[in-house]
Amino acid sequence: MPRELGPGGAIIAAWRTNNRATTYLVEQLPSAVWSRQVPGISRLTVGMIAAHIHNSRCSWIRSIGARHGVKVPRRVDLRRVRPKELVRALSRSSKGMIDLIELGIARGGRVPRATWQNFPTDLEHFLSYFAAHEGHHRGQLVMVARQLGHRLPRTVAGGVWQWTRFARE
């Protein structure tokens, strides 16, 4: 992480890299799997897992930052959102997450506590929590695509781990 950015700037840069990994995977998912049901969970589709990432961000932005003036992006319809629309939405919710980090920087390195919150308020835990959440769902998406007979090319499945490249983008 570039030290010259300072701790807050480094956390924003790390968030942007995480967001790029998520966006990259959504961009690369085969269209044939988007509307397919997740094996064993008939009411859940691949697209719904991907959309949950954006909607989860929106919920946290609302619960942590809305009362402090952070703009809350619109949620997407889990059942109707298409990949290109979700990529645009992820950009908006990423901006909201950056606004939360900036709010935390302005508050001495801590985000405000939400009514319900299961992670410490310091920015390091904030970033770790959300990167872990999205990493979990990226792994689900790769695994479900494989289960549905769409083994992703190595450049995609391994591509989500190319954080050095994503950090430069």
Number of C-alpha atoms within 10 A of each C-alpha: 13 11 8 8 12 10 16 18 18 15 23 20 18 20 21 20 21 24 21 22 24 21 22 16 21 23 15 15 21 14 13 10 19 20 16 18 17 22 13 7 8 9 11 16 21 22 25 23 17 27 26 17 19 24 21 16 22 25 17 20 24 20 17 20 24 15 11 11 11 19 19 20 21 13 18 19 13 19 14 12 18 18 20 12 12 23 21 12 22 27 17 19 27 22 18 23 27 20 18 28 26 20 21 20 18 12 12 11 17 20 21 17 15 14 7 9 11 8 12 13 17 18 23 15 13 19 19 14 15 20 18 12 13 21 17 11 16 22 14 16 24 20 16 20 21 13 12 14 9 15 15 17 10 9 11 17 19 11 16 21 14 15 15 10 12 18 16 8 9
